[in-house]
Amino acid sequence: MHSSAKSGLFLIEMIIAIAFFSLAAAICTNLFVRAHVISTGTRDVNLAVLKAQSVAEVFKAANGSPEETVAYFSMRRCPDDYNTFAIDMDHNWNAMDNSDNAAYQVHIKFDQGSALKKADISIWSLKHNLQETELTLIFDLEVKQYAG
């Protein structure tokens, strides 16, 4: 009778220990998943800022010329807006020709005033669903060049 009570107590202790470690493992897994999501989002923002800065530098080096900026990046004209051009990017932020599989897009909208030339550079993340593509803004930058 004495050994039966000891084995029953040992079994309860083991169940409690397994439950505790299972709960700790679930919490740690949740934290690792959240950290990965935050890390991926931060990477996207950092690379979007770098890409926007690169486009802005070319725009300024071209003295605000949309033609030279578009030619440098081999951009395509957006069908819905005559003054907006786009660059399609893959998951590794490399330019690509096929917009069907693009993960990111760089949009540049030119506004050519008299002496002040502007370019609104926006970086978008693309999520492809079955029938539509969802755009999410990652970063937006307005660049001005005085060419008077």
Secondary structure as GFF3:
##gff-version 3
##sequence-region A 1 148
A	DSSP	alpha_helix	2	61	.	.	.	ID=ss1
A	DSSP	alpha_helix	66	73	.	.	.	ID=ss2
A	DSSP	beta_strand	76	77	.	.	.	ID=ss3
A	DSSP	beta_strand	84	89	.	.	.	ID=ss4
A	DSSP	beta_strand	95	96	.	.	.	ID=ss5
A	DSSP	three_ten_helix	99	101	.	.	.	ID=ss6
A	DSSP	beta_strand	104	112	.	.	.	ID=ss7
A	DSSP	beta_strand	116	128	.	.	.	ID=ss8
A	DSSP	beta_strand	133	146	.	.	.	ID=ss9
###
